[in-house]
Structure formats: C-alpha cells, structure tokens
Amino acid sequence: MKSWIRASASLSLLWATVWGATGLAIGLGIWLRFVGAETSLPDLLGAGVAYALPFALQGGLWGLVFALLLARGERGRSFDDLTVRNVSVLGLIGGAVAGLIYAGLGGLAIEMNVLHFVTCAALFGTLGAGTAGMSLVAARRGLLAPAAEKARLPAR
C-alpha cells in the first residue's frame, strides 16, 4: 500500500511539473504577444507564473485522478502488460474532460463560445495523452516507485 501511495504521489508530481511548464510557456507567449517584448523581466516572470500555478495544480490533481483510474481499471496487471496507446487514450479522455471543466469555469467569468471549449479540450487532451504515455514509460523504468521484481498495479 505504501509503494502505491508513493507511486501515485510521484505520478501527480510528474503531471504537475509537465502541466506547470506548459502553463509557463503559454503565459510567457501570451504576455509577449499582447503586451510586447519591451516589458521588464519581473513583469514577464509574474505573467508566466500566473499561468504556471493553475496549470500545475490541475496537472497534479489530474495526475492523481489518472493514477486512481489506472489502478482501478488495470488492476493486477504489470506495467509491461499495458500499452502506451491505451494509457495515452485514457490520458486524452481525462485531459479533454479537464479542459472542458477549465473552460466551463472560465466561462463563468467571461463570455466564451464553442471555439474556446474546443481549444481547451484539445490543449488539455494533448497534455493528458502525452503525460500519460510519459508516465507509463517512467513507471516501466522504475522511476515512480522503488523497483520490485515485477511491479504490478494493486489488485483491489
């Protein structure tokens, strides 16, 4: 049980890191596009962090949800038995749902149209699929938990 909790926490941290870096890149890109390149470095970094933190928090949350879904749906199987494609599809679906929730919550503050929802679902779905595939590769290499003889997902 302890190793599963440690692996879930590691997976959540991995997702938070990847999603936070993506949020940082988006924030910097938006700032440079709409404010301009002649801005001060503290303002630029502040804008990047303003996007990175919400993305990192969501990434951590959805990484934990992904770990729970994977443990429940694929219980008893080893990481070698899982295919990157199936795990990535699970991440794609979870990421798209996260994007729709994110767009829905943003829609409460500003008026949004269908394009905003599609864009958020596509961005978060791509992030989810990529991070899920990367998570499986990391788990196979033993980077998420201490190496056992043949790591398996919990049976219950």
C-alpha positions as CSV (number, residue, x, y, z in Angstrom):
1,M,0.0,0.0,0.0
2,K,2.8,2.4,0.9
3,S,4.5,1.9,-2.5
4,W,1.2,2.5,-4.3
5,I,0.7,5.8,-2.4
6,R,4.3,6.8,-3.2
7,A,3.9,6.0,-6.9
8,S,0.6,8.0,-7.0
9,A,2.3,11.0,-5.4
10,S,5.2,10.7,-7.8
11,L,2.8,10.5,-10.8
12,S,0.9,13.5,-9.5
13,L,4.2,15.4,-9.2
14,L,5.2,14.4,-12.7
15,W,1.9,15.6,-14.1
16,A,2.1,18.9,-12.1
17,T,5.6,19.6,-13.4
18,V,4.8,18.9,-17.1
19,W,1.5,20.9,-17.0
20,G,3.1,23.7,-15.0
21,A,5.9,24.1,-17.6
22,T,3.3,24.2,-20.3
23,G,1.3,26.9,-18.4
24,L,4.5,28.9,-18.0
25,A,5.2,28.7,-21.8
26,I,1.6,29.7,-22.6
27,G,1.7,32.6,-20.1
28,L,5.0,33.9,-21.5
29,G,3.7,33.6,-25.0
30,I,0.5,35.4,-24.3
31,W,2.4,38.2,-22.4
32,L,4.9,38.7,-25.2
33,R,2.2,38.6,-27.9
34,F,-0.2,41.1,-26.3
35,V,2.0,43.3,-24.0
36,G,5.2,43.3,-26.0
37,A,8.8,42.4,-25.7
38,E,9.8,45.7,-24.1
39,T,8.5,44.7,-20.7
40,S,10.5,44.2,-17.6
41,L,11.7,40.8,-16.5
42,P,9.8,40.7,-13.2
43,D,6.5,41.5,-15.1
44,L,7.3,38.8,-17.6
45,L,8.1,36.2,-15.0
46,G,5.0,37.2,-13.0
47,A,2.8,36.6,-16.0
48,G,4.4,33.2,-16.6
49,V,3.9,32.2,-13.0
50,A,0.3,33.4,-13.1
51,Y,-0.4,30.8,-15.8
52,A,2.0,28.1,-14.4
53,L,0.5,27.8,-11.0
54,P,-3.1,27.0,-12.1
55,F,-1.8,24.6,-14.7
56,A,0.5,22.9,-12.2
57,L,-2.4,22.5,-9.7
58,Q,-4.6,21.0,-12.3
59,G,-1.8,18.7,-13.5
60,G,-1.3,17.4,-10.0
61,L,-5.0,16.8,-9.5
62,W,-5.5,15.1,-12.8
63,G,-2.3,13.1,-12.3
64,L,-3.8,11.7,-9.1
65,V,-7.1,11.0,-10.8
66,F,-5.2,9.3,-13.6
67,A,-3.3,7.1,-11.1
68,L,-6.6,6.1,-9.4
69,L,-8.3,5.3,-12.7
70,L,-5.3,3.3,-13.9
71,A,-5.1,1.4,-10.7
72,R,-8.8,0.6,-10.8
73,G,-9.2,-0.1,-14.5
74,E,-6.0,-2.1,-15.0
75,R,-5.7,-3.8,-11.6
76,G,-3.5,-6.8,-11.2
77,R,-1.6,-6.1,-14.5
78,S,2.1,-5.3,-14.7
79,F,3.3,-2.1,-16.4
80,D,4.8,-4.3,-19.1
81,D,1.3,-5.6,-20.0
82,L,-0.1,-2.1,-20.6
83,T,0.3,-0.5,-24.0
84,V,1.3,3.2,-24.4
85,R,-1.6,3.7,-26.8
86,N,-4.3,2.5,-24.3
87,V,-2.8,4.5,-21.5
88,S,-2.5,7.6,-23.7
89,V,-6.1,7.3,-24.8
90,L,-7.1,7.2,-21.1
91,G,-5.0,10.4,-20.6
92,L,-6.5,12.0,-23.7
93,I,-10.0,11.5,-22.4
94,G,-9.1,12.7,-18.9
95,G,-7.3,15.7,-20.2
96,A,-10.2,16.6,-22.5
97,V,-12.6,16.4,-19.6
98,A,-10.2,18.6,-17.6
99,G,-10.1,21.1,-20.4
100,L,-13.9,21.3,-20.6
101,I,-14.1,21.8,-16.9
102,Y,-11.5,24.5,-17.1
103,A,-13.3,26.2,-20.0
104,G,-16.6,25.9,-18.1
105,L,-15.2,27.6,-15.0
106,G,-13.6,30.3,-17.1
107,G,-16.9,30.7,-18.9
108,L,-18.5,31.8,-15.6
109,A,-16.1,34.8,-15.6
110,I,-16.1,35.8,-19.3
111,E,-18.3,35.1,-22.2
112,M,-17.0,32.1,-24.1
113,N,-18.0,30.5,-27.4
114,V,-17.7,26.9,-28.7
115,L,-14.2,27.6,-30.0
116,H,-12.9,28.3,-26.5
117,F,-14.3,24.9,-25.3
118,V,-12.8,23.0,-28.3
119,T,-9.4,24.7,-27.8
120,C,-9.2,24.0,-24.1
121,A,-10.3,20.4,-24.7
122,A,-7.7,19.9,-27.4
123,L,-4.9,21.5,-25.4
124,F,-5.6,19.6,-22.2
125,G,-6.3,16.4,-24.1
126,T,-3.0,16.6,-25.8
127,L,-1.3,17.3,-22.5
128,G,-3.1,14.4,-20.9
129,A,-2.2,11.9,-23.6
130,G,1.4,13.0,-23.7
131,T,1.8,12.9,-19.9
132,A,0.0,9.6,-19.6
133,G,2.3,8.0,-22.1
134,M,5.3,9.5,-20.4
135,S,4.0,8.2,-17.0
136,L,3.9,4.7,-18.3
137,V,7.4,4.9,-19.7
138,A,8.6,6.3,-16.3
139,A,6.8,3.5,-14.4
140,R,8.3,0.8,-16.6
141,R,11.8,2.2,-15.9
142,G,11.1,2.2,-12.2
143,L,11.3,6.0,-11.8
144,L,8.0,6.4,-10.0
145,A,8.4,3.8,-7.2
146,P,11.1,1.6,-5.8
147,A,11.8,-1.2,-8.1
148,A,10.2,-4.5,-7.3
149,E,10.8,-7.7,-9.1
150,K,7.8,-7.1,-11.4
151,A,5.8,-4.1,-10.4
152,R,2.0,-4.6,-10.6
153,L,-1.0,-2.3,-10.1
154,P,-2.9,-3.0,-6.9
155,A,-5.3,-5.9,-7.1
156,R,-8.0,-4.1,-5.0
